[in-house]
Amino acid sequence: MGILAEQLKNQREAQVPQGIVAITTSDTVPLAKPIRAFMVTAPGNVSVLMADGSTGTFPGCVAGTQYMGKILRINTTGTTATGIKGFI
C-alpha cells in the first residue's frame, strides 16, 4: 500500500467512532472526553457546547439518528431528549 493510500485509510479510521458512552448532562461539567457524535433513545432537543466554544441546540433529535460534531458538553438546560449516548 502506498503512503497516500495508508494516510487516507488512517484518516477514515480516525473519523469512525471507536467507543460509546452514556452521557450525563450538565451546564458546567465537561464530558470526560469530547465526543464525535451522539444519539438519543427518546426524541427531543439537545443543547451542546462545541469544541470551538460555541453553544447551540440540535432541535427535534430523532431516536436512532447520529448527530455529528466535536462536542465538549451536553447541557442540562435546553435538553429535552433522554437516553443520550455519545460516540468517542
N, C-alpha and C positions, 0 to 999 in steps of 0.2 A: 504494500500500500504506500502511495506517495505521501509526501509531507502535507500537501494541501488536503488530500483526502482524509488523512489522520486528524488534521486540525478541524475539518468540518464534522467528522464523526464525534470528536470530543466536544465541540460546541453544541451539537444536537443533544448529546447526553447531558450536558450541563443545564440544558433548558428543561429537561424532563424531571418532574418531582421525584425525589429519592425517598420520601417518607411522608407519613401522615400523623398529625397531632390534633388532639381535642383542644378547642380554643375556649379560654375563659376571657370574657370581655372585661375591659377596664378603661376608665377615662384617664388614667395616669401611668399604669404599669405597662411597659412594652412587653411584647412577646419574648420568650427566651431566645428564639431565633427568628429572624424575618421569614415570612412565608412567601412562596411564589404564587400561590393561588388559594382559594377557599371554596368550599361547597357547603350548602345548608341542607338540613333534613326537613325543616319546616319553613315555608316561604316567608319573606318579609324584607325589610331594608337592612343593610349592613353599613355602618359608619366606620371609616378607616382612617389611619394615619399612614401615609405613604413614605417611602424611603427619602424622598426629596423634601419632606417636612409638610407637604400639603395634606389637607384633610378633605374628605368628601363622603358622599353616601352612594352606595350602589342600591338604587331603588328597585323594589319588586323582585328580589332574587328568587329564583325558582329552584325548588329542591332537585338535586341531582345534576345541576349545571355548575361547571367550573368557572370561577371568576378570577382572572389573572391580574397580577401586579406584585411589585415588591412591597410587602405590607409589614409595617413595624408594630402596629397595634390595631385591634378591633375594639372600637369604643362601645361602652355600655349605652351612653346617651345617643339616641338616634338609631340604635339597632333593635329591630323587632323580630328578625329571623332567629330561629333557635337550631340547636344541633349543629353548630358550626364546626367544621373540620378544616384544618389548614394543611397545605402541602408544602413540604420543605425540599 
